[in-house]
Amino acid sequence: MNLTINHCIVLFNILFVVVYMSYLFKIKAFKMNAESLTHQPLFKAALTIPIISFFLLGFVAWNGHDFQIDTEGFNNFLNISKLPLAVLSLSIPLGVVVNNIHRTIQTDKQIKEAEKKNKVDFFYAHRKNTIEALQHLESLDIPLIKKNTKLEFENCYSTYRKCYPYASTTNSNFDASKDYIQN
């Protein structure tokens, strides 16, 4: 009878791990995001599976042994608990692996956000410098029939947009418009 209960507990432990892993695949837990580590189902699984397996396998190992608080009892506990303790000790390296993967995902997100911010900053710096250069151009007097006409940039922002039509905060294409420059 005792052997049958132990077999059932071990089978239940295996079934628990298989069902939990199936659940993780179903909710796509292996595709982690940049949310905090405690919100990652994979991190919770890295802790939950070894802890529950420790108690289930421990119940099998401890069944039939008396609770003894002395040197002999402690040595006996360590001797009969090798497998449950080994399974429990897996929670630390599994948690560390999940943490490192999560940190890589967060770093990647930070790099992408920094690149996006740099594109925006570069666009505004380019626009500012170009407009300042246009504003500091000296006006030209063009002699026309019976009068001189002054040529100057009245709206530098509009000139910038016509000169660099492809430039934007999301696109770092600062190629000058050949049509505008040639005309």
Backbone as JSON Lines, residues from 0, in Angstrom:
{"i":0,"aa":"M","n":[0.83,-1.21,0.0],"ca":[0.0,0.0,0.0],"c":[0.86,1.25,0.0]}
{"i":1,"aa":"N","n":[1.9,1.27,0.84],"ca":[2.78,2.41,0.95],"c":[3.5,2.68,-0.37]}
{"i":2,"aa":"L","n":[3.89,1.6,-1.06],"ca":[4.58,1.72,-2.34],"c":[3.65,2.32,-3.39]}
{"i":3,"aa":"T","n":[2.4,1.98,-3.36],"ca":[1.43,2.5,-4.32],"c":[1.23,4.0,-4.13]}
{"i":4,"aa":"I","n":[1.16,4.46,-2.9],"ca":[1.01,5.89,-2.63],"c":[2.24,6.64,-3.13]}
{"i":5,"aa":"N","n":[3.42,6.08,-2.88],"ca":[4.65,6.72,-3.36],"c":[4.68,6.81,-4.88]}
{"i":6,"aa":"H","n":[4.26,5.73,-5.55],"ca":[4.2,5.77,-7.02],"c":[3.22,6.84,-7.49]}
{"i":7,"aa":"C","n":[2.09,6.92,-6.84],"ca":[1.08,7.92,-7.21],"c":[1.62,9.34,-7.03]}
{"i":8,"aa":"I","n":[2.35,9.56,-5.95],"ca":[2.9,10.89,-5.7],"c":[3.94,11.25,-6.74]}
{"i":9,"aa":"V","n":[4.81,10.3,-7.09],"ca":[5.83,10.55,-8.11],"c":[5.16,10.81,-9.46]}
{"i":10,"aa":"L","n":[4.16,10.0,-9.8],"ca":[3.43,10.22,-11.05],"c":[2.71,11.56,-11.04]}
{"i":11,"aa":"F","n":[2.14,11.93,-9.9],"ca":[1.49,13.23,-9.79],"c":[2.5,14.36,-9.99]}
{"i":12,"aa":"N","n":[3.7,14.19,-9.45],"ca":[4.75,15.2,-9.63],"c":[5.11,15.34,-11.1]}
{"i":13,"aa":"I","n":[5.28,14.22,-11.79],"ca":[5.6,14.26,-13.22],"c":[4.46,14.9,-13.99]}
{"i":14,"aa":"L","n":[3.23,14.51,-13.66],"ca":[2.06,15.09,-14.32],"c":[1.98,16.59,-14.07]}
{"i":15,"aa":"F","n":[2.26,16.99,-12.83],"ca":[2.25,18.42,-12.49],"c":[3.24,19.19,-13.36]}
{"i":16,"aa":"V","n":[4.46,18.68,-13.49],"ca":[5.48,19.36,-14.29],"c":[5.05,19.43,-15.76]}
{"i":17,"aa":"V","n":[4.53,18.34,-16.3],"ca":[4.1,18.31,-17.7],"c":[2.95,19.29,-17.93]}
{"i":18,"aa":"V","n":[1.96,19.28,-17.05],"ca":[0.81,20.18,-17.2],"c":[1.25,21.64,-17.06]}
{"i":19,"aa":"Y","n":[2.12,21.92,-16.11],"ca":[2.6,23.29,-15.9],"c":[3.38,23.77,-17.12]}
{"i":20,"aa":"M","n":[4.22,22.89,-17.68],"ca":[4.98,23.25,-18.88],"c":[4.04,23.49,-20.06]}
{"i":21,"aa":"S","n":[3.01,22.66,-20.19],"ca":[2.01,22.86,-21.25],"c":[1.32,24.21,-21.09]}
{"i":22,"aa":"Y","n":[0.99,24.52,-19.85],"ca":[0.37,25.82,-19.56],"c":[1.3,26.96,-19.96]}
{"i":23,"aa":"L","n":[2.59,26.82,-19.65],"ca":[3.56,27.87,-20.02],"c":[3.64,28.05,-21.53]}
{"i":24,"aa":"F","n":[3.6,26.94,-22.27],"ca":[3.6,27.05,-23.73],"c":[2.32,27.7,-24.23]}
{"i":25,"aa":"K","n":[1.19,27.35,-23.61],"ca":[-0.09,27.89,-24.04],"c":[-0.15,29.41,-23.86]}
{"i":26,"aa":"I","n":[0.36,29.91,-22.75],"ca":[0.31,31.36,-22.51],"c":[1.53,32.08,-23.09]}
{"i":27,"aa":"K","n":[2.35,31.33,-23.84],"ca":[3.54,31.9,-24.49],"c":[4.48,32.55,-23.48]}
{"i":28,"aa":"A","n":[4.71,31.84,-22.38],"ca":[5.57,32.36,-21.32],"c":[7.03,32.41,-21.73]}
{"i":29,"aa":"F","n":[7.38,31.66,-22.77],"ca":[8.78,31.64,-23.2],"c":[9.11,32.86,-24.07]}
{"i":30,"aa":"K","n":[8.1,33.65,-24.4],"ca":[8.32,34.93,-25.08],"c":[8.15,36.02,-24.03]}
{"i":31,"aa":"M","n":[9.23,36.3,-23.34],"ca":[9.17,37.26,-22.25],"c":[9.14,38.68,-22.79]}
{"i":32,"aa":"N","n":[8.69,39.62,-21.95],"ca":[8.66,41.03,-22.33],"c":[9.45,41.84,-21.3]}
{"i":33,"aa":"A","n":[9.41,43.15,-21.44],"ca":[10.23,44.02,-20.59],"c":[9.55,44.37,-19.26]}
{"i":34,"aa":"E","n":[8.38,43.8,-18.98],"ca":[7.75,44.04,-17.67],"c":[8.66,43.52,-16.57]}
{"i":35,"aa":"S","n":[8.33,43.87,-15.33],"ca":[9.19,43.46,-14.22],"c":[9.27,41.94,-14.14]}
{"i":36,"aa":"L","n":[10.35,41.48,-13.56],"ca":[10.64,40.05,-13.49],"c":[9.55,39.28,-12.73]}
{"i":37,"aa":"T","n":[8.97,39.9,-11.73],"ca":[7.94,39.22,-10.95],"c":[6.64,39.03,-11.72]}
{"i":38,"aa":"H","n":[6.49,39.7,-12.86],"ca":[5.3,39.53,-13.7],"c":[5.55,38.53,-14.83]}
{"i":39,"aa":"Q","n":[6.69,37.89,-14.84],"ca":[7.02,36.93,-15.88],"c":[6.61,35.52,-15.42]}
{"i":40,"aa":"P","n":[5.7,34.87,-16.16],"ca":[5.28,33.52,-15.76],"c":[6.44,32.52,-15.73]}
{"i":41,"aa":"L","n":[7.43,32.73,-16.58],"ca":[8.57,31.81,-16.61],"c":[9.39,31.9,-15.32]}
{"i":42,"aa":"F","n":[9.51,33.09,-14.77],"ca":[10.23,33.25,-13.5],"c":[9.46,32.57,-12.37]}
{"i":43,"aa":"K","n":[8.15,32.75,-12.37],"ca":[7.33,32.09,-11.34],"c":[7.44,30.57,-11.46]}
{"i":44,"aa":"A","n":[7.49,30.07,-12.69],"ca":[7.62,28.62,-12.9],"c":[8.98,28.12,-12.44]}
{"i":45,"aa":"A","n":[10.03,28.94,-12.65],"ca":[11.38,28.54,-12.24],"c":[11.46,28.37,-10.72]}
{"i":46,"aa":"L","n":[10.59,29.04,-10.0],"ca":[10.55,28.89,-8.54],"c":[9.51,27.86,-8.09]}
{"i":47,"aa":"T","n":[8.34,27.9,-8.71],"ca":[7.22,27.06,-8.29],"c":[7.47,25.57,-8.53]}
{"i":48,"aa":"I","n":[7.92,25.21,-9.72],"ca":[8.1,23.79,-10.05],"c":[9.09,23.11,-9.1]}
{"i":49,"aa":"P","n":[10.29,23.68,-8.87],"ca":[11.19,22.99,-7.93],"c":[10.66,22.93,-6.49]}
{"i":50,"aa":"I","n":[9.98,23.98,-6.05],"ca":[9.48,23.98,-4.66],"c":[8.39,22.92,-4.47]}
{"i":51,"aa":"I","n":[7.44,22.88,-5.38],"ca":[6.36,21.88,-5.27],"c":[6.92,20.46,-5.44]}
{"i":52,"aa":"S","n":[7.85,20.31,-6.38],"ca":[8.47,18.99,-6.57],"c":[9.26,18.57,-5.34]}
{"i":53,"aa":"F","n":[9.89,19.53,-4.67],"ca":[10.62,19.23,-3.43],"c":[9.69,18.62,-2.39]}
{"i":54,"aa":"F","n":[8.53,19.24,-2.21],"ca":[7.61,18.72,-1.19],"c":[7.0,17.38,-1.6]}
{"i":55,"aa":"L","n":[6.66,17.22,-2.88],"ca":[6.08,15.95,-3.32],"c":[7.1,14.81,-3.22]}
{"i":56,"aa":"L","n":[8.31,15.05,-3.72],"ca":[9.35,14.02,-3.64],"c":[9.8,13.82,-2.19]}
{"i":57,"aa":"G","n":[9.79,14.91,-1.43],"ca":[10.15,14.81,-0.02],"c":[9.16,13.95,0.74]}
{"i":58,"aa":"F","n":[7.88,14.09,0.42],"ca":[6.88,13.25,1.09],"c":[7.17,11.78,0.85]}
{"i":59,"aa":"V","n":[7.56,11.44,-0.39],"ca":[7.9,10.05,-0.7],"c":[9.14,9.62,0.09]}
{"i":60,"aa":"A","n":[10.16,10.5,0.13],"ca":[11.41,10.15,0.81],"c":[11.23,10.09,2.33]}
{"i":61,"aa":"W","n":[10.42,10.96,2.88],"ca":[10.28,11.05,4.34],"c":[9.24,10.09,4.9]}
{"i":62,"aa":"N","n":[8.42,9.53,4.04],"ca":[7.36,8.63,4.48],"c":[7.98,7.42,5.21]}
{"i":63,"aa":"G","n":[7.53,7.17,6.4],"ca":[8.01,6.04,7.19],"c":[9.18,6.38,8.1]}
{"i":64,"aa":"H","n":[9.65,7.61,8.07],"ca":[10.75,8.03,8.94],"c":[10.19,8.94,10.04]}
{"i":65,"aa":"D","n":[10.76,8.8,11.22],"ca":[10.34,9.61,12.36],"c":[11.06,10.95,12.34]}
{"i":66,"aa":"F","n":[10.39,11.96,12.88],"ca":[10.98,13.3,13.01],"c":[11.91,13.3,14.21]}
{"i":67,"aa":"Q","n":[13.17,13.63,13.98],"ca":[14.19,13.53,15.02],"c":[15.04,14.8,14.99]}
{"i":68,"aa":"I","n":[15.08,15.54,16.11],"ca":[15.88,16.77,16.15],"c":[17.15,16.49,16.95]}
{"i":69,"aa":"D","n":[18.11,15.87,16.31],"ca":[19.44,15.66,16.88],"c":[20.4,15.39,15.72]}
{"i":70,"aa":"T","n":[21.63,15.1,16.02],"ca":[22.65,14.9,14.99],"c":[22.3,13.72,14.09]}
{"i":71,"aa":"E","n":[21.88,12.66,14.69],"ca":[21.52,11.47,13.9],"c":[20.32,11.75,13.0]}
{"i":72,"aa":"G","n":[19.33,12.46,13.53],"ca":[18.15,12.81,12.74],"c":[18.49,13.73,11.58]}
{"i":73,"aa":"F","n":[19.38,14.68,11.82],"ca":[19.79,15.59,10.75],"c":[20.55,14.84,9.66]}
{"i":74,"aa":"N","n":[21.47,13.97,10.07],"ca":[22.21,13.16,9.09],"c":[21.26,12.26,8.3]}
{"i":75,"aa":"N","n":[20.3,11.68,8.98],"ca":[19.3,10.84,8.32],"c":[18.48,11.66,7.33]}
{"i":76,"aa":"F","n":[18.08,12.89,7.74],"ca":[17.32,13.77,6.85],"c":[18.11,14.07,5.57]}
{"i":77,"aa":"L","n":[19.38,14.42,5.73],"ca":[20.21,14.72,4.55],"c":[20.39,13.48,3.68]}
{"i":78,"aa":"N","n":[20.51,12.35,4.29],"ca":[20.72,11.11,3.55],"c":[19.48,10.73,2.73]}
{"i":79,"aa":"I","n":[18.31,10.84,3.31],"ca":[17.09,10.43,2.59],"c":[16.52,11.55,1.73]}
{"i":80,"aa":"S","n":[17.01,12.78,1.87],"ca":[16.45,13.92,1.14],"c":[17.34,14.4,-0.01]}
{"i":81,"aa":"K","n":[18.24,13.57,-0.49],"ca":[19.16,14.02,-1.54],"c":[18.41,14.44,-2.81]}
{"i":82,"aa":"L","n":[17.49,13.62,-3.28],"ca":[16.76,13.96,-4.5],"c":[15.85,15.18,-4.31]}
{"i":83,"aa":"P","n":[15.04,15.23,-3.25],"ca":[14.21,16.43,-3.07],"c":[15.04,17.71,-2.93]}
{"i":84,"aa":"L","n":[16.15,17.65,-2.21],"ca":[17.0,18.84,-2.06],"c":[17.67,19.22,-3.39]}
{"i":85,"aa":"A","n":[18.05,18.21,-4.18],"ca":[18.64,18.5,-5.49],"c":[17.63,19.19,-6.4]}
{"i":86,"aa":"V","n":[16.39,18.72,-6.37],"ca":[15.33,19.35,-7.17],"c":[15.07,20.77,-6.68]}
{"i":87,"aa":"L","n":[15.03,20.95,-5.36],"ca":[14.82,22.29,-4.79],"c":[15.96,23.24,-5.18]}
{"i":88,"aa":"S","n":[17.17,22.72,-5.21],"ca":[18.32,23.58,-5.55],"c":[18.29,24.04,-7.0]}
{"i":89,"aa":"L","n":[17.47,23.44,-7.84],"ca":[17.35,23.88,-9.24],"c":[16.68,25.25,-9.35]}
{"i":90,"aa":"S","n":[15.93,25.65,-8.35],"ca":[15.22,26.94,-8.43],"c":[16.19,28.11,-8.56]}
{"i":91,"aa":"I","n":[17.35,28.02,-7.94],"ca":[18.31,29.13,-8.01],"c":[18.89,29.29,-9.42]}
{"i":92,"aa":"P","n":[19.49,28.25,-10.03],"ca":[20.01,28.46,-11.38],"c":[18.93,28.75,-12.41]}
{"i":93,"aa":"L","n":[17.76,28.13,-12.26],"ca":[16.68,28.43,-13.21],"c":[16.24,29.89,-13.09]}
{"i":94,"aa":"G","n":[16.12,30.37,-11.86],"ca":[15.76,31.78,-11.65],"c":[16.82,32.72,-12.21]}
{"i":95,"aa":"V","n":[18.09,32.36,-12.06],"ca":[19.18,33.19,-12.59],"c":[19.15,33.22,-14.11]}
{"i":96,"aa":"V","n":[18.91,32.08,-14.74],"ca":[18.83,32.04,-16.21],"c":[17.69,32.91,-16.71]}
{"i":97,"aa":"V","n":[16.52,32.78,-16.09],"ca":[15.37,33.6,-16.49],"c":[15.68,35.08,-16.26]}
{"i":98,"aa":"N","n":[16.32,35.4,-15.16],"ca":[16.68,36.79,-14.86],"c":[17.63,37.35,-15.92]}
{"i":99,"aa":"N","n":[18.62,36.57,-16.33],"ca":[19.57,37.05,-17.34],"c":[18.89,37.26,-18.69]}
{"i":100,"aa":"I","n":[18.0,36.36,-19.06],"ca":[17.25,36.54,-20.32],"c":[16.39,37.79,-20.22]}
{"i":101,"aa":"H","n":[15.74,37.98,-19.09],"ca":[14.88,39.15,-18.89],"c":[15.7,40.44,-18.94]}
{"i":102,"aa":"R","n":[16.87,40.43,-18.34],"ca":[17.73,41.62,-18.35],"c":[18.16,41.95,-19.78]}
{"i":103,"aa":"T","n":[18.43,40.93,-20.59],"ca":[18.8,41.15,-21.99],"c":[17.64,41.79,-22.75]}
{"i":104,"aa":"I","n":[16.43,41.34,-22.5],"ca":[15.25,41.91,-23.16],"c":[15.06,43.36,-22.74]}
{"i":105,"aa":"Q","n":[15.22,43.65,-21.45],"ca":[15.08,45.04,-20.99],"c":[16.16,45.93,-21.59]}
{"i":106,"aa":"T","n":[17.39,45.44,-21.67],"ca":[18.48,46.23,-22.25],"c":[18.2,46.51,-23.72]}
{"i":107,"aa":"D","n":[17.7,45.52,-24.44],"ca":[17.37,45.71,-25.86],"c":[16.31,46.79,-26.02]}
{"i":108,"aa":"K","n":[15.3,46.76,-25.15],"ca":[14.25,47.78,-25.22],"c":[14.82,49.17,-24.93]}
{"i":109,"aa":"Q","n":[15.7,49.28,-23.95],"ca":[16.31,50.58,-23.63],"c":[17.15,51.09,-24.79]}
{"i":110,"aa":"I","n":[17.87,50.21,-25.46],"ca":[18.69,50.62,-26.6],"c":[17.8,51.13,-27.72]}
{"i":111,"aa":"K","n":[16.7,50.43,-28.0],"ca":[15.78,50.86,-29.06],"c":[15.16,52.22,-28.73]}
{"i":112,"aa":"E","n":[14.78,52.42,-27.47],"ca":[14.21,53.71,-27.07],"c":[15.25,54.82,-27.17]}
{"i":113,"aa":"A","n":[16.49,54.53,-26.82],"ca":[17.56,55.53,-26.93],"c":[17.82,55.88,-28.4]}
{"i":114,"aa":"E","n":[17.79,54.87,-29.28],"ca":[17.98,55.14,-30.71],"c":[16.85,56.02,-31.24]}
{"i":115,"aa":"K","n":[15.63,55.74,-30.82],"ca":[14.49,56.55,-31.26],"c":[14.65,58.0,-30.78]}
{"i":116,"aa":"K","n":[15.05,58.17,-29.53],"ca":[15.25,59.51,-28.98],"c":[16.39,60.22,-29.71]}
{"i":117,"aa":"N","n":[17.45,59.5,-30.03],"ca":[18.57,60.11,-30.76],"c":[18.15,60.57,-32.14]}
{"i":118,"aa":"K","n":[17.26,59.81,-32.81],"ca":[16.77,60.23,-34.13],"c":[15.99,61.54,-34.02]}
{"i":119,"aa":"V","n":[15.15,61.63,-32.99],"ca":[14.36,62.85,-32.78],"c":[15.29,64.03,-32.49]}
{"i":120,"aa":"D","n":[16.25,63.82,-31.59],"ca":[17.2,64.89,-31.25],"c":[18.01,65.31,-32.46]}
{"i":121,"aa":"F","n":[18.44,64.35,-33.27],"ca":[19.25,64.66,-34.45],"c":[18.43,65.47,-35.46]}
{"i":122,"aa":"F","n":[17.15,65.11,-35.64],"ca":[16.3,65.85,-36.57],"c":[16.17,67.3,-36.13]}
{"i":123,"aa":"Y","n":[15.84,67.53,-34.86],"ca":[15.65,68.9,-34.39],"c":[16.95,69.69,-34.4]}
{"i":124,"aa":"A","n":[18.07,69.06,-34.1],"ca":[19.36,69.75,-34.16],"c":[19.69,70.13,-35.6]}
{"i":125,"aa":"H","n":[19.44,69.22,-36.54],"ca":[19.71,69.5,-37.95],"c":[18.82,70.63,-38.44]}
{"i":126,"aa":"R","n":[17.55,70.57,-38.09],"ca":[16.62,71.62,-38.51],"c":[17.02,72.97,-37.92]}
{"i":127,"aa":"K","n":[17.35,72.99,-36.64],"ca":[17.74,74.24,-35.98],"c":[18.98,74.84,-36.63]}
{"i":128,"aa":"N","n":[19.99,74.01,-36.86],"ca":[21.23,74.52,-37.46],"c":[21.01,75.02,-38.88]}
{"i":129,"aa":"T","n":[20.19,74.31,-39.65],"ca":[19.92,74.73,-41.03],"c":[19.14,76.04,-41.04]}
{"i":130,"aa":"I","n":[18.15,76.16,-40.19],"ca":[17.34,77.39,-40.14],"c":[18.19,78.57,-39.68]}
{"i":131,"aa":"E","n":[19.06,78.34,-38.69],"ca":[19.95,79.41,-38.26],"c":[20.88,79.85,-39.39]}
{"i":132,"aa":"A","n":[21.36,78.88,-40.15],"ca":[22.23,79.23,-41.29],"c":[21.46,80.03,-42.32]}
{"i":133,"aa":"L","n":[20.2,79.65,-42.58],"ca":[19.39,80.4,-43.55],"c":[19.07,81.8,-43.03]}
{"i":134,"aa":"Q","n":[18.84,81.94,-41.75],"ca":[18.51,83.25,-41.18],"c":[19.72,84.19,-41.2]}
{"i":135,"aa":"H","n":[20.91,83.65,-41.17],"ca":[22.1,84.48,-41.15],"c":[22.67,84.76,-42.54]}
{"i":136,"aa":"L","n":[21.99,84.25,-43.56],"ca":[22.43,84.59,-44.92],"c":[22.11,86.07,-45.17]}
{"i":137,"aa":"E","n":[23.06,86.74,-45.75],"ca":[22.82,88.15,-46.04],"c":[21.86,88.26,-47.21]}
{"i":138,"aa":"S","n":[21.02,89.28,-47.16],"ca":[20.08,89.48,-48.25],"c":[20.82,90.01,-49.47]}
{"i":139,"aa":"L","n":[20.32,89.65,-50.61],"ca":[20.94,90.07,-51.87],"c":[20.07,91.12,-52.54]}
{"i":140,"aa":"D","n":[20.7,92.13,-53.07],"ca":[19.98,93.11,-53.88],"c":[20.1,92.69,-55.33]}
{"i":141,"aa":"I","n":[18.96,92.46,-55.95],"ca":[18.95,92.05,-57.35],"c":[18.42,93.22,-58.17]}
{"i":142,"aa":"P","n":[19.25,93.71,-59.06],"ca":[18.78,94.83,-59.88],"c":[17.79,94.33,-60.93]}
{"i":143,"aa":"L","n":[16.58,94.86,-60.87],"ca":[15.58,94.58,-61.89],"c":[15.36,95.89,-62.66]}
{"i":144,"aa":"I","n":[14.5,95.85,-63.61],"ca":[14.25,97.04,-64.42],"c":[13.77,98.17,-63.52]}
{"i":145,"aa":"K","n":[14.52,99.27,-63.46],"ca":[14.24,100.51,-62.76],"c":[14.13,100.39,-61.24]}
{"i":146,"aa":"K","n":[14.41,99.25,-60.67],"ca":[14.41,99.2,-59.21],"c":[15.21,97.98,-58.72]}
{"i":147,"aa":"N","n":[15.69,98.08,-57.51],"ca":[16.41,96.97,-56.88],"c":[15.43,96.2,-56.0]}
{"i":148,"aa":"T","n":[15.51,94.88,-56.08],"ca":[14.67,94.03,-55.24],"c":[15.57,93.27,-54.28]}
{"i":149,"aa":"K","n":[15.13,93.22,-53.06],"ca":[15.91,92.53,-52.02],"c":[15.46,91.07,-51.96]}
{"i":150,"aa":"L","n":[16.42,90.14,-52.02],"ca":[16.12,88.71,-51.94],"c":[16.55,88.21,-50.56]}
{"i":151,"aa":"E","n":[15.58,87.71,-49.79],"ca":[15.89,87.15,-48.48],"c":[14.89,86.05,-48.15]}
{"i":152,"aa":"F","n":[15.28,85.19,-47.2],"ca":[14.39,84.1,-46.78],"c":[13.39,84.66,-45.78]}
{"i":153,"aa":"E","n":[12.12,84.53,-46.13],"ca":[11.09,85.05,-45.25],"c":[10.61,83.98,-44.25]}
{"i":154,"aa":"N","n":[10.44,82.77,-44.71],"ca":[9.99,81.67,-43.85],"c":[11.01,80.53,-43.94]}
{"i":155,"aa":"C","n":[11.92,80.52,-42.99],"ca":[13.01,79.53,-43.02],"c":[12.51,78.11,-42.78]}
{"i":156,"aa":"Y","n":[11.43,77.94,-42.01],"ca":[10.9,76.6,-41.75],"c":[10.35,76.0,-43.04]}
{"i":157,"aa":"S","n":[9.65,76.79,-43.78],"ca":[9.11,76.31,-45.05],"c":[10.24,76.0,-46.03]}
{"i":158,"aa":"T","n":[11.28,76.81,-46.02],"ca":[12.44,76.56,-46.88],"c":[13.1,75.25,-46.47]}
{"i":159,"aa":"Y","n":[13.22,75.02,-45.18],"ca":[13.83,73.78,-44.69],"c":[13.01,72.58,-45.16]}
{"i":160,"aa":"R","n":[11.68,72.63,-45.04],"ca":[10.82,71.5,-45.45],"c":[10.95,71.23,-46.95]}
{"i":161,"aa":"K","n":[11.1,72.29,-47.73],"ca":[11.24,72.09,-49.18],"c":[12.63,71.57,-49.52]}
{"i":162,"aa":"C","n":[13.6,71.98,-48.76],"ca":[14.98,71.56,-49.0],"c":[15.2,70.11,-48.57]}
{"i":163,"aa":"Y","n":[14.6,69.73,-47.44],"ca":[14.75,68.37,-46.9],"c":[13.37,67.73,-46.72]}
{"i":164,"aa":"P","n":[12.72,67.33,-47.8],"ca":[11.34,66.82,-47.69],"c":[11.24,65.44,-47.03]}
{"i":165,"aa":"Y","n":[12.33,64.7,-46.98],"ca":[12.28,63.35,-46.43],"c":[12.69,63.29,-44.96]}
{"i":166,"aa":"A","n":[13.16,64.39,-44.42],"ca":[13.61,64.42,-43.02],"c":[12.41,64.45,-42.08]}
{"i":167,"aa":"S","n":[12.49,63.64,-41.04],"ca":[11.43,63.64,-40.02],"c":[12.02,63.09,-38.72]}
{"i":168,"aa":"T","n":[11.2,63.08,-37.67],"ca":[11.68,62.58,-36.38],"c":[11.85,61.07,-36.39]}
{"i":169,"aa":"T","n":[11.19,60.38,-37.31],"ca":[11.3,58.92,-37.38],"c":[12.21,58.45,-38.49]}
{"i":170,"aa":"N","n":[12.55,59.34,-39.41],"ca":[13.36,58.98,-40.56],"c":[14.56,59.9,-40.62]}
{"i":171,"aa":"S","n":[15.74,59.36,-40.57],"ca":[16.96,60.19,-40.59],"c":[17.48,60.38,-42.01]}
{"i":172,"aa":"N","n":[16.59,60.63,-42.93],"ca":[17.0,60.84,-44.32],"c":[17.12,62.35,-44.55]}
{"i":173,"aa":"F","n":[18.35,62.84,-44.56],"ca":[18.59,64.27,-44.72],"c":[19.13,64.58,-46.11]}
{"i":174,"aa":"D","n":[18.69,63.82,-47.1],"ca":[19.08,64.1,-48.48],"c":[18.32,65.33,-48.95]}
{"i":175,"aa":"A","n":[19.05,66.26,-49.51],"ca":[18.43,67.5,-50.0],"c":[17.64,67.19,-51.27]}
{"i":176,"aa":"S","n":[16.55,67.9,-51.46],"ca":[15.72,67.74,-52.65],"c":[16.45,68.32,-53.85]}
{"i":177,"aa":"K","n":[16.75,67.48,-54.8],"ca":[17.48,67.94,-56.0],"c":[16.61,68.9,-56.81]}
{"i":178,"aa":"D","n":[15.31,68.67,-56.85],"ca":[14.41,69.56,-57.6],"c":[14.43,70.97,-57.01]}
{"i":179,"aa":"Y","n":[14.4,71.08,-55.7],"ca":[14.35,72.39,-55.05],"c":[15.68,73.13,-55.21]}
{"i":180,"aa":"I","n":[16.77,72.41,-55.07],"ca":[18.08,73.05,-55.17],"c":[18.38,73.49,-56.59]}
{"i":181,"aa":"Q","n":[17.99,72.72,-57.58],"ca":[18.29,73.05,-58.97],"c":[17.42,74.2,-59.48]}
{"i":182,"aa":"N","n":[16.22,74.34,-58.95],"ca":[15.34,75.42,-59.43],"c":[15.75,76.65,-58.74]}
